[in-house]
């Protein structure tokens, strides 16, 4: 950690909360996106080599399969909620294809 690590992140890492955060590196397997990230961004963190920090809205959206051009309505908190509640794009596409296949049979 360094001086750019937010205080609430430092508190989570240091054990102030009952659970430790999930900390990923840039080449790690991504954590699950959850809607409550809008309320507590210290549960899933990224170590980008410079600092340990929460995921940005764009990074979180990419984890869920949203294309970079997609725009979320409202505040960052609203965006994190929308992302966490969403079905991953690729999974939704797969489910739709299976339904089409079933109905065509």
N, C-alpha and C positions, 0 to 999 in steps of 0.2 A: 504494500500500500504506500501511497505517497500523499502529498498535500492536496492533490486533485480528487482524491477519493472522498465522496460525500460522508458526512458524519453518521448518517443513519446506516450507511453501508458498513462503516467501521464498527458501529455498535453491533450489527448482525454478525460480522466476522469474528468479533471479540467475544461472542457468547452472551450478549445482553438479552437476546431472545432465546426461547427454548430450543429452536432448531437452527442449524447452520444453513447458510445459503448454498445453492448449487452454483458453482463457479466453473465456467467453461473457458477454454482458450479458443483462439481463432481457428484451430484445426480439430476441435473436439466434436463430439456428437452433441447436437443441440438439445436443450431441455424442452419439456412440454410447455406450450403457451397456455397460460391460465388467465381467466378474466380478472381474478383478484390482484393481478399485477398492477392494476390501476390504483390500488389502495396501498400496496407495499412492494415497491420496486427493489427491495433488498433481498428478495427470496431467490431470484435467478440473476446471476451476474456474469459479466464477460471480462476476462483478463485480456486486454488488447495489447499487452506488452508495455504499455505506458502507465495504465492504472487499472484498478478493478472497479467496474462501474455497472450501472443498470443498462439494459439494452435500450437503444433508441427505438422510437416508433417504427422507423423504416427497417431496422434490423429485426424487430419482433415480427413485423409483417412478412418479411422474407422467410423467417422460420416457419411461418404458417402457409407459405406458398403464394402470397399475394405478389402480383407483378409490381415493379417500381412505380409505374404510372398510376396505380390505384390511389385514390384520395379518400381519406376518412373524414366524416363530418364531425364537428365539435372540437373539444379540447384534446390534448394528449391523453388525459385520463379516459375520455370517451373512446379514443382510438384503441387504447390498450384493452378496454372492455370488449369492443367489437372484435378485435383480433382473437382474444382469448375465448370468446363464445362462438367463433366461426368454425365451420368444418373446413379442414385443410382443402385448398383448391383442388389438388390432384385427387384426393379421396372423393370429393364431390363429383368430379368428372368420371372417375371409375364407377361410382355407384350409379350415375346416370346412364352410363354405357351398359351396365348390367341390366338395368330396368328396360332399356330399349331392346336389348337382346332377348330378354324374357318375353316381352310383349310381341316381338316379331315371330316368336316360335309358335 
